[in-house]
Amino acid sequence: FGMREYGRAAHVLQQVKELHQSPSAVFLRSYALYLAGEKRKEEEALEVADPVEKCQVKNSELKMLEEELSALHEDRVLDGLGLYLYGITLKGLELKAEARNVLLQSVREFPCNWSAWLDIIAISSDLNDVNDVRRDLDLPNHWMAWFFEAALHLELQRNQDAKELYSKLRGFFPDSSYIISQHATCFYNMRNFDASQTAFDEVRRKDPYRLTGLDTYSNILFVKEQAPALSHLARQAVKIDKYTPEACCIIGNYYSLKAEHEKAVTYFQRALCLNRNFTPAYILMGHEFMEMKNTPAAIDAYRTAVTINQRDYRAWYGLGQTYELLNLHFYALFYYRRAMTLRPDDARMWCAMAQCYDLMDRKQEALKCYEKAHRCGDRERMALPRLARLHRDVGDRRQAAAYYSQMLVQSGHAGLALDSSGGSQPFQHLGSSGLTTDVIEALRFVMLFAAEEGRLAESQACAMRLLDTSGPEKDEAKTMLRNLRQLTPGV
């Protein structure tokens, strides 16, 4: 067994008399068969070119193992490890509900088997039927259950719940680099990149040779365009162990930031040679193919990621972006919806869906999606301008003015705030520099709408702000100010 001759090990153990009376011997023999099947599966997968077909190659020993272990399970012969093996056998046969029940029995017998907990997380995320973790799964009263619950929340994108649990666990395990890394991942999923980077920096100080999770850290450095820090991280990863998927993804991100997309793809492919189920590499490779305008390859990469992990919203979102680039908005909408169900509080998903609806001339659905995006926070500030324009296009000028006014308040360029009923709040004259295209558009619309409604002071204030621009809006503002002077000679 130690020499990885699994078939031979299973054959030797099969000759042991009264094998079933020893749970350890049963486990070792069955596990040797399972690993022999996994080894053959890997060999067969190497001969398949299509990435999706690779994921469909099955372990040929599973059916026979299921028949043997099922009988032993009914006789209550299996111990914690035997139950674990029976559970992963059922999981391999796609009997997920049954597999989870057996794996839960396994962790009750042997709570410190983290591999069993991870399989329960994978199955529960696929079934998506867990609301109250402890009640629905009947977890054992053991400290490992807290680690499991936090990890499950993180997998299900319940990031706030996961963060709170990891904060509690850190009180008991203050120096655990795993807990700090998971905490950093929570912040990353919540798009709080600064807090996530600080947590990952702490992980690197406490455990400088840890590579697990640092591919996520490299994503943060990539988004923040911190090339020197990413270069240093890549060099450190190569020194620690360059033959790991995480190290390859870090180097790939470095080359991507330098716009050397072909080299980046090479390193992401190398990561997949080391672990063909490493979904972050498929997703990052899909992004690179998008940059290279190779949409068929991008679709293949994203589809493979979805096949491996259907809970990864980034793959669904990437597919949506790819089909949107191809002007196949109905297909893009399908994939954006899948991403939205996984991240219902992410404004980007709602904005992407709204844009598809808008291009399909389904204005009302687009409005609802943009409104939901606005309620979800909309850190990128995409929803408000599009909400205002959509209401303007459908003829609801009053609501459009209210949204344009919110844009002005949000941008810090004006404090004019018309509510949906047409009322206004006092105008505050703020700084005049740095007017963006959206702010200019908002000032122009509010200027005209306020004049139509007879609120001349607000209209004049917007016109004064537009005098700082250099486009046609400046001439409109001058004309508006002349008209206002004629209407109110005292102004």
Disulfide bonds with the S-S distance in Angstrom:
none
